[in-house]
Amino acid sequence: MSPAAAREPEGQATPPPPDDAAVDEEQRPPPAAEPPPRPEVGGVGFVATSAPPPMPGAVSTGISFWVGSLAAGLLAAGSIVRSQPQLRDRFAAEVVERDPTTTLATAQDAASVLVWIMVGGLVLVWLVHLVLVLRTAGGHGGARWGLILLGLLGAAIVVVVQDVLADSDVSMIRDLNRVALLAQAGLALIGSIILAARPAGRWFKELRRRR
């Protein structure tokens, strides 16, 4: 056959060679379906239902007064320890004056024991107050009522104790023992009244409901 016979007839277009990219596209498997979008777990509008309510100002203020009472209690205990020799001699002189048959040495020993018992009682009460303040700050309603009761009862006891420790030869503002004890009782009393207020009670009730 001649080359002319093998030539295609005119008027018919020669089909273009297949495109490799198109063939690969046809043979490629369809893409997998994308998972649905996950719900939003944050952002401005997200609020965790289990988050505790913020502490109101009444509770934080009441606890602040109690912290001040704890500081005054430490000052009172330290002041009494520092003035222990003067208190011992003054108590011993009063005992001898009331009972002349008692020797001065015996009266001084008894007075020294009395002073240290008072210091030990102050430290014990201070530790109890510290535990209750910490638990109240943690949202425990029972500790709150314990603080309130101890604040009211402690204020009455301190009035009696400071009168025993009072030095008649020194003015009240210069008697550190009395000033520190009265400050402790006053701050504790104010803190107890604030913690007993209705806004504080609502916060503790809400915390108890969420637990």
Salt bridges, closest charged atoms under 4 A:
GLU25 OE1 - ARG28 NH1 3.50
ASP89 OD1 - ARG88 NE 3.25
GLU206 OE2 - ARG209 NH2 2.45
GLU206 OE2 - ARG210 NE 3.00
